Amino acid sequence: MAGTIITVNNNGSLRVEGDFEIRDKDGNLYDLGGRTLVSICRCGLSQNKPFCDGSHKGHFEHEAKAFALPPKKTP
């Protein structure tokens, strides 16, 4: 089992659980207050970015279905 699991939720956030850290663009750690589960905003409407605050409800549609990425490009 992986140390970190990311679940893409239908019509909503990315659920991140397990052993992880989240950094800003400058490499500074967010203080997660000991949490081992957070939800990351995908819709851009959250007032608490990068974390989800539920603002997406009724404003963001995406059915989360897994698929295979195309092969990696080789130089």
N, C-alpha and C positions, 0 to 999 in steps of 0.2 A: 504494500500500500504506500502511496506517495506521502511525503511529509506535508505537502500543501495540496489542497484540492480547490479548484476554481470551477464553479458551476455557473453556466450562463442561464439565467432565469428568463422564462417567457415574459415579454412585455416589461422588463425591468432590469435589475442590477446584475452585477457579477458578484456572486457570493464566494468569498475567500475564507477558507478555514484550514486550520492546522498550524504548522510552524512557519511563520513568514514575518517579513518586515516590509514596510512601505516607506519609500523615500520620495522627497520632492525633486524637482529638476536640478537642484544644487547638491543633491546627495544627503540632505538632512532627513533624519528619521522622524516620522510622525509618532507621537506618543499615543499608543493604542490602549493605554491603561490596562495592560494585561490581557486584552481580548485575544481569543484564538479564532474568532469569527467576525468578519465585517462585510458590509455590502458596498461595492464600488459603483458609483453612478455611471450609466451608459448614455443617458438621454440628454445630459447637459443642463437639466432644469434644477438640479439640487442647489439649495442655498448653503450646503455643507460639503461642497466638492473637495476632495474627490469621493467623498462618501455619499451614499444614497440617503435621502430623507423622505422618499416616497412621493416626490413631486411628479414623477413619471405617470402616475395613475391616470389613465384616460388620455394621455398625451404621447404615448410611445408604444409602438407595436412592433414586435419581433418574435416570431416563433423560433425558439431555440431547438435546432435539430443538428446533431453532429454530422460532419461530412469530412471527407479526406481532402487535404490541400493538394494542389498540383505539385509535381516533383520540384525540388529545389533547383534553381538555376545554377549552372556551373560556369565558372569564368573561362 
